[in-house]
């Protein structure tokens, strides 16, 4: 799937939801001053920015497999220790962090339980590991409207509801498989306004992630049909989209 895109493209596609989610998620994970924190799958830095605000750049490390995202984050937050890499092979010593967090990442890990196990490895015994994933299966993702309409028009469209962690209880199962203890689950909800339909729709044409790849794969006629049907579903602007994510936290 495509995340080798400019940071601004991702920010307009998902950052508009990921930034407010980051505030909720950091609260859920208990991020507080004095902690050293690792942001796993940091992307362009929606959550990283909130972590820096809470604990300071010199207490934050970050990692992402997308070189454009890493370069953009390094330019924007030069004092954060950000590197290119994957959750399944974190290049950090054992027990280095007070908190290790992964926002909207588990469903894109090649080995989700392995990635969560690595998060536990680099977290101190009295620390916390936490992850969250949009509720794609329950239709509460920011992308649910587009995927629902896409499936109405194209029953063969493969949406994101089957991805790891995207259904009720699956994050808990993965955390247990990774050896996390004292696991606590929750639901994080954000509401994001759109001033116009085009403001909401255009980012889905940038080719970001599975949905962006799908929209780009359509011919002009099919893409216009999808766009028009979404406009009918949403009604006149301005409007707001409410989205919810499954979340878990635990001890290594």
ABEGO torsion letter per residue (X at the ends): XBABBBAAAAAAAAAAAAAAAAAAAAAAAGBBBGBBBBBBGAEAGAAAAAAAAAAEAAABBBBBABAAAAAAAAAABAABBBBBEBAABBABBBGABABBBBBGAAAABABAAAAAAAAAAABBAABBBBBBBBBAAAGABAAAAAAAAAAAABAABBBAAABBGABBGAAAAAAAAAGBBGBBBBBBBBBBBBABAAAAAAAAAAGBEAAAAAAAABBAAAAAAAAAAAAAAAEBOBBBBBBBBBBBBBBX
